[in-house]
Amino acid sequence: MEIIIKLSQFLLSLSLLIILHELGHFIPAKLFKTRVEKFYLFFDVKYSLLKKKIGETEYGIGWLPLGGYVKISGMIDESMDKEQMALPPQPWEFRSKPAWQRLIIMLGGVTVNFILAFIIYIGMAFAYGDTYIANADLKDGLLIENPAMIKAGFKTGDKILAVDGSEIAKFDNDINMKIIMGKEVLIERNGVQQTITMPNDIVDQLSRHEKSPIVSIRMPLVIGAVTEESKNTALEPKDIVLSLNGQKTKYFDEAKTILESNKGKTIPAVVLRDQKETQVQVIVNKEGKLGVKTARLGIDSLEKLGYYKVSVQNYGFFESIPVGIEKGKNQLIGYGKQLKMIFNPDTGAYKQVGGFAAIYNIFPNTWSWEVFWTITALLSIMLGVMNLLPIPALDGGHVMFLLYEMISGKKPSDKFLENAQMVGFVLLITLLLFANGNDIYKAVVGK
């Protein structure tokens, strides 16, 4: 069932993005009276799953889920229809239209992608608002367990004050990306401020410890289940450990330190059970652990226990517009920085480029419309930016040649465009194989 939910989100998100992207080309083509021969979700190599011709356009669903396309008459595209291009230009063909009209048609897809992302962010601001912990309320700092972050100079208890001079006011889902993309992080440790310079290859280092969060809030030690092998029968599920061997253990990381220094011993402990403090004796095994399964508390429970104050900011319809636009702008800038890192071999970020499996894996096993729209908005930005790259066979490649034509007054020959399209197609296949090859490599040999 979990696989079905995950796959459904993946296919729904991609289908929505592909259809709207191609619609961005389709609508201006129709407005400029340009014939659109095909409008397809997925590729119909040799045959299609569904198809129906309405007017001059065949609408369908292909069997190869690698994207989608619109086939516009008189345009050199992935169809490589040389026979049509060999005939005299017709007034309804793409090549017969003024350069400015062709430019609008080619920019239509990415324009829709960007508009969609901003609309989603505006809608989410209105529907869900913002839920966060004010950075000032993280009195005891953050949990830093990722080896790459520790190697970079961070420690548990550090307070993140600013990244590249920009103040961190909220602890939310964006903080990890801000740290990764940053060059200098201002922290406070034991009341003293200091700056940590992020390693150039931090993305590559973090990828080797993907299961460990970059930074996270500190949690108490909560007993999830007492296994049969454990001798700690005095402990019960949902117990919250308050102290060990007479030392307070507000956080799990503090409890770990005490347990490691008491290996093989039986020590007194105080737990919070049914809202009452209860004294018990616990056995620490030779590995410095209790031999139990731990659990995590939700943010609401942590707030009730007095660990953190959760802030919720709701927005009216008109208030959500600038909030959503700002969110979209930040995501767009952030993705631009990611691309810059990927194209810089020194960062090692290219090793983390993923294909369809990587996209599939970012969707959760449970259905959440909030998470779904968050991922879809980000993918829409990614699709828009990637399509703008000046690579022949992508929208950006067509735009590049059109701008050359508009500036120079000279139109590249059809033969040149055909060769450029072929080069771009080979390049795209290479990138596709590289990205999905990365997915396969990670699945087979691990990180």
Secondary structure, DSSP 8 states (H G I E B T S, - for coil): -HHHHHHHHHHHHHHHHHHHHHHHHHHHHHHTT--EEEEEEEEEEEEEEEEEEETTEEEEEEEEEEEEEEEETT--STT--HHHHHS---TTSGGGS-HHHHHHHHHHHHHHHHHHHHHHHHHHHHHH-EEEEEGGG-TT-EE---HHHHHHT--TT-EEEEETTEE--EESTTHHHHHHH-SEEEEEETTEEEEEE--TTHHHHHHTTTTS-SSEE---EEEEEE-TT---TT--TT-EEEEETTEE--SHHHHHHHHHTTTT-EEEEEEEETTEEEEEEEE--TTSS--EEEE---HHHHHHTTS--EEEE---HHHHHHHHHHHHHHHHHHHHHHHHHHT-GGG-GGGG---HHHHHHTS-SS--HHHHHHHHHHHHHHHHHHHHSS-TTSHHHHHHHHHHHHHHS----HHHHHHHHHHHHHHHHHHHHHHHHHHHHHHHH--
